[in-house]
């Protein structure tokens, strides 16, 4: 078997039906298509047959291979490593029984495998004839390299699209290997009320601008142990350590599911899952004291949402509140509310938050992206959340922009998407409504290989700075995803090192940009064109929503937006009957971004999307 693909190859992509993680397959399919290589996704029966390893399943596999004249296969399984190895072993035996491998005179000349790192290691060891394995953290450039595609097959658009990502990767690799970031020192902040109960985000940001400090650094911290009291005590120790080291500005409490869903309830023997299981108001108050002088914030509740927000104000002097509007309820299994109830309760909570004068952050756009939504819906959902907040009386708005979501997104598309969302939300600014940009790396972007994750952290920091490269005060806040997150919980040492990497990357990238040694994305025509296209589509969708949905900036209005199908969520697994018009859309990766496609897989225009919604 040979490793490299050629334009003559026809690639089949398949996975056991039990594994629904198909975004990676879709990403590879798009890359192959961009390079002119035909590829075919196995149907449900073939995928289901992989799990049974019967004569009938052998027949279906052989028929699929021959019917499509396939010459290469890509097999993916991203669940349990033991099951993954077992499934691939059965698959390889099926290939042998059917005589499909070229070593037996069959048509299949190369086979690839994608899975969790442990599964990839086991497959590579047991099956050395497998051409390459993919652990899931590969960039588009790395993926093309593992596929062995000749450079001549890679189209100019794709080459240009990944050039920026490769430049950031080279920069980040050099930075991490040199380890100069370890010389970064904590920021010294001194202003009236610093670290006290009346200290707040706005004051700390204003002090930072006056003194020329780097962005505020926020990170999640949530110690978990099987014993609840031990976990709470460990979290207190971590808070004291972080306060003493001085690198972290905003301690974001990674509370457990029960803390969020059942704070005022009797937990009984319910499992906590991950996160620190804070159960009493006194424990929140003690955590605030341990965290002095950091600002502190925490997740909202998923029931009794107003009451939880009041508790966080009283005991945590919360730096800012966060709500997810359509999410963290029955639609994603995170809370007891229906979507309609959730929107109403979040509206009531927004009115309460406005009365306190505290800022608000919507955890909205990336939750749509997690369920397969397209980039335009990401932008519009964020805009709707901002306009609702403004209507509720919120004066300070923290705009979280999750980059690398999905992780196959190209950097130029991330910049276009972030700038389009920022421009729309900033259009709402006035003396009573101020917007603060807070970018972060993607939730599933980081590699379980810690060295690679550090490089990813530096690379995404450069991307963050390129959102508004001409503003030295932007971003205002950086949500630092600790480099160990894909492997284990981040302790204080990891959090501090992650912040040092982030600050060094921000500092060095700015210097190199000024020297003309890295791409100047402020002058990128490609980003400008992408942003203009996204803005045009987003404005069309907003106009349609405002025309067709009565009182769109209200709890009922936002419910009707999702119900009508304005936001595609094809990967939604709960409430599918209720939101049938939202799940029927198909989306796919296209030119580094996510778009809605028609039945033939071709991008669908916004005009046609809106016509389908109107006529549905």
SVG drawing of the C-alpha trace seen along z (x, -y; Angstrom):
<svg xmlns="http://www.w3.org/2000/svg" viewBox="-46 -59 61 73">
<polyline fill="none" stroke="black" stroke-width="0.4" points="0.0,0.0 1.2,-3.5 0.6,-6.5 0.1,-9.5 -3.1,-10.3 -3.3,-11.5 -6.0,-13.1 -7.0,-9.7 -7.9,-8.4 -11.5,-7.9 -11.7,-8.0 -14.4,-6.4 -15.0,-7.8 -16.8,-5.7 -17.3,-5.3 -19.3,-3.0 -22.8,-4.2 -22.7,-4.5 -20.1,-7.3 -21.9,-10.6 -18.7,-12.7 -18.7,-13.4 -17.5,-17.0 -13.9,-15.7 -15.0,-13.5 -16.8,-16.5 -13.7,-18.6 -11.5,-16.0 -14.2,-15.6 -14.1,-19.3 -10.3,-19.4 -10.4,-16.5 -13.1,-18.1 -11.1,-21.4 -8.1,-19.4 -10.2,-17.8 -10.3,-14.3 -13.6,-12.6 -14.8,-11.2 -17.8,-9.4 -19.4,-9.2 -20.7,-5.7 -24.4,-5.3 -26.0,-4.4 -26.3,-0.7 -22.5,-0.4 -21.6,-2.3 -24.0,-0.1 -22.6,3.0 -19.1,2.2 -20.4,2.9 -21.8,6.4 -18.9,7.9 -21.2,10.4 -21.3,11.9 -24.1,9.4 -22.0,6.5 -19.0,7.8 -21.2,7.8 -22.4,4.2 -18.9,3.0 -17.6,4.7 -20.6,3.5 -20.0,-0.1 -16.3,0.0 -16.8,1.5 -19.9,-0.5 -17.9,-3.7 -14.6,-2.3 -12.9,-3.4 -9.1,-3.2 -8.6,-4.6 -10.5,-4.5 -10.7,-6.7 -12.0,-5.1 -13.0,-7.3 -14.0,-6.4 -13.7,-9.0 -15.2,-7.3 -13.7,-4.7 -10.1,-3.6 -10.8,0.0 -13.9,0.1 -12.1,-1.9 -9.4,0.7 -11.9,3.5 -14.0,1.9 -10.9,1.2 -9.6,4.7 -13.0,6.1 -12.9,3.7 -9.4,4.8 -10.5,8.4 -13.5,7.6 -11.3,6.0 -9.2,9.1 -12.1,11.5 -13.5,9.5 -10.1,9.3 -10.4,5.5 -6.7,4.6 -4.3,4.2 -2.0,6.7 -4.7,9.3 -5.4,7.9 -8.1,5.6 -8.7,1.9 -7.8,0.3 -4.3,-1.0 -4.3,-3.1 -6.1,-3.3 -6.2,-6.1 -7.5,-6.1 -8.8,-8.9 -9.6,-8.6 -8.5,-9.5 -4.8,-9.6 -4.7,-6.3 -6.7,-4.6 -4.4,-6.1 -1.4,-4.8 -2.8,-1.3 -3.9,-1.2 -0.6,-2.4 1.2,0.2 -1.0,3.2 -1.6,2.2 1.7,0.7 0.2,0.8 -2.2,-2.0 -0.9,-5.0 -1.5,-7.7 -3.5,-8.3 -5.3,-11.5 -5.7,-12.4 -8.1,-15.3 -5.9,-18.3 -4.3,-18.6 -4.5,-21.9 -5.7,-21.8 -2.1,-22.0 -1.1,-19.1 -4.0,-17.1 -3.0,-17.6 0.5,-16.6 -0.7,-13.3 -2.8,-12.6 0.3,-12.9 -1.2,-15.2 1.2,-16.7 1.5,-20.5 0.3,-20.8 -3.1,-19.4 -3.7,-22.1 -5.7,-25.0 -4.5,-28.6 -7.4,-29.6 -6.7,-26.8 -2.9,-27.6 -3.6,-31.3 -6.2,-30.4 -3.8,-28.3 -0.7,-30.5 -1.8,-32.8 -2.4,-29.9 1.0,-28.4 2.6,-31.8 1.0,-31.9 2.0,-28.3 5.6,-29.0 5.6,-32.0 4.0,-30.1 6.3,-27.2 9.4,-29.4 7.9,-31.2 7.1,-28.0 10.5,-26.4 12.4,-29.5 10.4,-29.7 11.1,-33.4 7.5,-33.6 8.6,-32.3 10.1,-35.8 6.7,-37.4 5.9,-39.0 2.5,-39.8 0.9,-43.1 1.1,-45.5 -2.3,-47.2 -3.0,-49.9 -6.2,-52.0 -8.8,-53.0 -11.0,-50.1 -8.7,-47.5 -9.7,-44.0 -12.4,-45.1 -16.1,-44.3 -16.9,-47.4 -14.2,-46.7 -15.6,-45.9 -14.7,-45.1 -15.2,-48.6 -12.8,-50.1 -10.2,-47.5 -10.4,-48.0 -10.2,-51.7 -7.1,-51.4 -5.6,-49.1 -6.1,-51.6 -4.7,-54.5 -1.6,-52.5 -1.1,-50.7 -1.5,-47.3 -2.1,-44.2 -5.7,-42.8 -7.3,-41.4 -6.7,-37.6 -9.7,-35.4 -9.5,-31.6 -11.7,-28.8 -10.8,-27.2 -12.8,-24.3 -11.2,-21.6 -12.9,-18.3 -12.5,-15.3 -15.0,-12.5 -15.3,-13.8 -17.3,-17.1 -15.7,-18.8 -12.2,-17.9 -12.9,-19.4 -14.2,-22.6 -11.1,-22.9 -8.7,-22.2 -10.5,-24.9 -9.9,-27.4 -6.2,-26.5 -6.0,-27.0 -7.7,-30.4 -5.2,-31.5 -2.3,-30.3 -3.5,-32.2 -4.2,-35.3 -0.6,-35.1 1.1,-34.6 -0.8,-37.6 -1.0,-36.5 -4.8,-35.9 -7.1,-38.9 -10.5,-37.2 -11.2,-33.9 -14.0,-32.2 -15.4,-29.6 -15.8,-26.2 -18.8,-25.1 -20.3,-21.6 -23.5,-20.7 -25.3,-20.3 -24.2,-23.7 -25.7,-25.2 -28.9,-23.1 -29.8,-22.3 -28.1,-24.9 -31.1,-25.5 -32.2,-21.8 -31.3,-18.7 -28.6,-17.0 -29.0,-13.6 -26.7,-11.1 -26.7,-12.7 -23.3,-12.6 -21.6,-16.0 -19.7,-15.2 -16.9,-17.7 -16.3,-21.1 -16.1,-22.3 -19.4,-21.3 -20.2,-24.5 -23.4,-23.9 -23.8,-26.8 -23.8,-30.5 -21.1,-30.5 -18.8,-28.5 -19.2,-31.1 -18.4,-33.8 -15.3,-32.0 -14.1,-31.6 -14.4,-35.3 -12.2,-36.0 -9.7,-33.4 -9.4,-35.0 -8.5,-38.5 -7.6,-40.7 -8.9,-38.9 -12.3,-39.7 -14.5,-36.6 -17.4,-35.3 -19.3,-32.1 -21.8,-30.2 -25.4,-31.2 -28.0,-28.7 -30.1,-26.6 -33.1,-26.8 -34.1,-29.6 -31.9,-31.7 -32.8,-35.1 -32.3,-33.7 -28.9,-32.3 -27.9,-35.6 -28.9,-37.4 -26.9,-34.9 -23.8,-35.4 -24.1,-39.2 -24.4,-38.9 -21.7,-36.3 -19.3,-36.5 -19.6,-40.3 -19.7,-38.8 -17.6,-40.6 -20.1,-40.0 -23.0,-37.7 -23.4,-35.3 -26.6,-33.7 -27.1,-31.5 -30.7,-32.5 -31.8,-29.5 -29.3,-27.1 -28.6,-25.3 -32.1,-24.0 -34.1,-21.0 -32.7,-21.7 -29.2,-20.5 -30.0,-18.5 -28.4,-21.1 -31.5,-22.3 -35.2,-21.7 -36.6,-24.7 -38.2,-24.5 -36.6,-26.8 -39.6,-29.2 -39.4,-29.1 -35.6,-29.6 -35.8,-32.7 -38.4,-34.2 -36.4,-33.5 -33.2,-34.8 -35.1,-38.0 -36.1,-38.4 -32.5,-37.8 -31.2,-40.4 -33.6,-43.0 -32.2,-42.1 -28.6,-42.3 -29.3,-45.7 -30.6,-46.9 -27.2,-46.0 -25.2,-47.9 -23.1,-44.8 -21.9,-43.8 -23.4,-40.9 -21.9,-38.3 -24.1,-36.1 -22.9,-32.5 -24.8,-32.2 -23.1,-32.1 -20.7,-29.2 -23.6,-27.0 -25.2,-27.3 -21.9,-26.4 -21.5,-23.3 -24.8,-22.1 -23.7,-22.6 -24.9,-26.1 -23.4,-28.2 -21.2,-31.3 -24.0,-33.8 -26.2,-32.3 -23.2,-32.6 -23.1,-36.3 -26.8,-37.0 -27.4,-35.1 -24.8,-37.2 -26.3,-40.4 -29.8,-39.4 -28.4,-38.7 -26.7,-42.1 -29.9,-43.9 -31.9,-42.0 -29.4,-43.0 -29.6,-46.6 -33.4,-46.6 -33.2,-45.1 -31.0,-48.0 -27.6,-46.4 -24.9,-49.1 -21.7,-47.1 -21.7,-44.2 -18.9,-41.6 -18.8,-40.1 -17.2,-36.6 -15.9,-35.5 -15.0,-31.8 -12.5,-31.2 -11.6,-27.8 -15.3,-26.7 -15.4,-24.3 -11.7,-23.8 -11.2,-23.3 -12.1,-27.0 -9.4,-28.9 -7.9,-31.9 -9.0,-34.3 -12.6,-33.1 -12.4,-33.5 -11.2,-37.1 -14.0,-37.9 -16.6,-36.3 -15.3,-38.0 -15.1,-41.4 -18.6,-41.1 -20.1,-40.2 -18.1,-43.0 -19.2,-45.6 -22.8,-44.7 -22.7,-44.7 -20.6,-47.9 -23.3,-49.6 -25.5,-49.5 -22.9,-51.4 -23.9,-54.7 -23.1,-56.4 -25.4,-53.9 -24.2,-50.8 -20.5,-49.9 -19.0,-46.8 -15.9,-44.9 -14.3,-42.3 -13.3,-39.0 -11.9,-36.4 -11.0,-32.8 -9.7,-29.6 -12.2,-27.0 -13.5,-24.5 -12.3,-21.4 -9.4,-23.1 -6.6,-22.2 -4.5,-19.0 -4.0,-16.5 -0.3,-16.8 0.6,-19.5 3.6,-20.9 1.3,-21.2 -1.4,-22.7 1.0,-25.4 1.8,-26.2 -1.9,-26.3 -2.4,-28.8 0.2,-31.1 -1.1,-30.8 -4.7,-31.6 -3.5,-34.6 -2.0,-36.0 -5.4,-35.5 -7.1,-37.3 -4.9,-40.3 -5.6,-40.4 -9.3,-41.0 -8.7,-44.7 -4.9,-45.0 -4.9,-48.8 -6.3,-49.2 -3.6,-48.7 -6.3,-48.4 -8.1,-45.5 -8.9,-42.9 -10.0,-44.3 -10.2,-40.8 -8.8,-37.5 -10.4,-34.3 -7.4,-32.1 -8.1,-28.4 -5.4,-26.6 -3.2,-24.4 -4.0,-21.2 -7.7,-21.4 -7.8,-18.5 -5.9,-16.3 -6.7,-17.3 -7.9,-20.1 -5.7,-23.1 -4.1,-23.7 -2.6,-27.1 0.8,-26.3 -0.8,-25.5 -3.1,-28.6 -0.2,-30.9 2.0,-29.4 -0.9,-29.7 -1.2,-33.3 2.5,-33.9 2.3,-32.2 -0.7,-34.4 0.9,-37.6 4.3,-36.8 2.5,-35.9 0.5,-39.1 3.6,-41.2 5.8,-39.5 3.2,-39.3 2.6,-43.0 6.3,-43.7 6.7,-41.4 3.7,-43.0 5.1,-46.5 8.4,-45.2 6.5,-43.7 7.7,-40.2 4.3,-38.6 1.1,-39.1 -0.7,-42.5 -4.3,-41.3 -5.5,-44.9 -4.8,-45.1 -6.0,-41.7 -8.3,-41.9 -9.4,-38.3 -10.6,-39.0 -12.4,-42.2 -14.2,-40.3 -15.2,-37.5 -16.4,-40.0 -18.4,-42.0 -20.1,-38.8 -20.9,-37.7 -22.2,-41.2 -24.4,-41.3 -26.0,-37.9 -26.3,-38.8 -28.1,-42.1 -30.5,-40.3 -31.3,-37.8 -31.7,-40.4 -34.0,-42.4 -36.1,-39.3 -36.3,-38.5 -37.4,-42.0 -40.0,-42.0 -41.5,-38.5 -41.2,-37.9 -43.4,-40.1 -41.4,-41.8 -38.2,-39.8 -36.2,-41.3 -38.3,-39.6 -38.4,-36.1 -41.2,-35.1 -39.6,-36.7 -36.3,-34.8 -38.2,-31.6 -40.0,-32.2 -36.7,-32.9 -35.4,-29.4 -38.8,-27.8 -39.1,-29.3 -35.7,-27.8 -33.6,-31.0 -30.7,-29.3 -29.8,-25.8 -28.9,-23.3 -28.6,-20.0 -26.6,-18.4 -29.3,-19.1 -30.1,-15.9 -32.9,-17.0 -36.2,-18.8 -35.9,-17.8 -39.6,-17.5 -40.2,-21.0 -37.5,-22.6 -38.0,-20.5 -37.6,-23.5 -34.2,-24.3 -32.7,-20.8 -33.7,-20.1 -31.0,-22.3 -27.7,-20.9 -24.4,-22.6 -20.8,-21.9 -17.3,-23.4 -16.6,-25.4 -13.5,-27.5 -12.6,-27.5 -16.0,-28.4 -19.4,-26.8 -22.2,-27.4 -25.8,-26.1 -26.0,-23.9 -28.7,-22.5 -29.4,-18.8 -26.4,-18.6 -24.0,-20.0 -23.7,-23.4 -23.8,-26.7 -27.3,-28.1 -27.8,-31.8 -29.3,-33.9 -32.2,-34.9 -33.1,-31.2 -32.7,-30.4 -35.1,-33.2 -37.5,-32.2 -37.6,-28.6 -38.2,-29.9 -41.0,-32.2 -42.7,-29.5 -42.2,-26.7"/>
</svg>
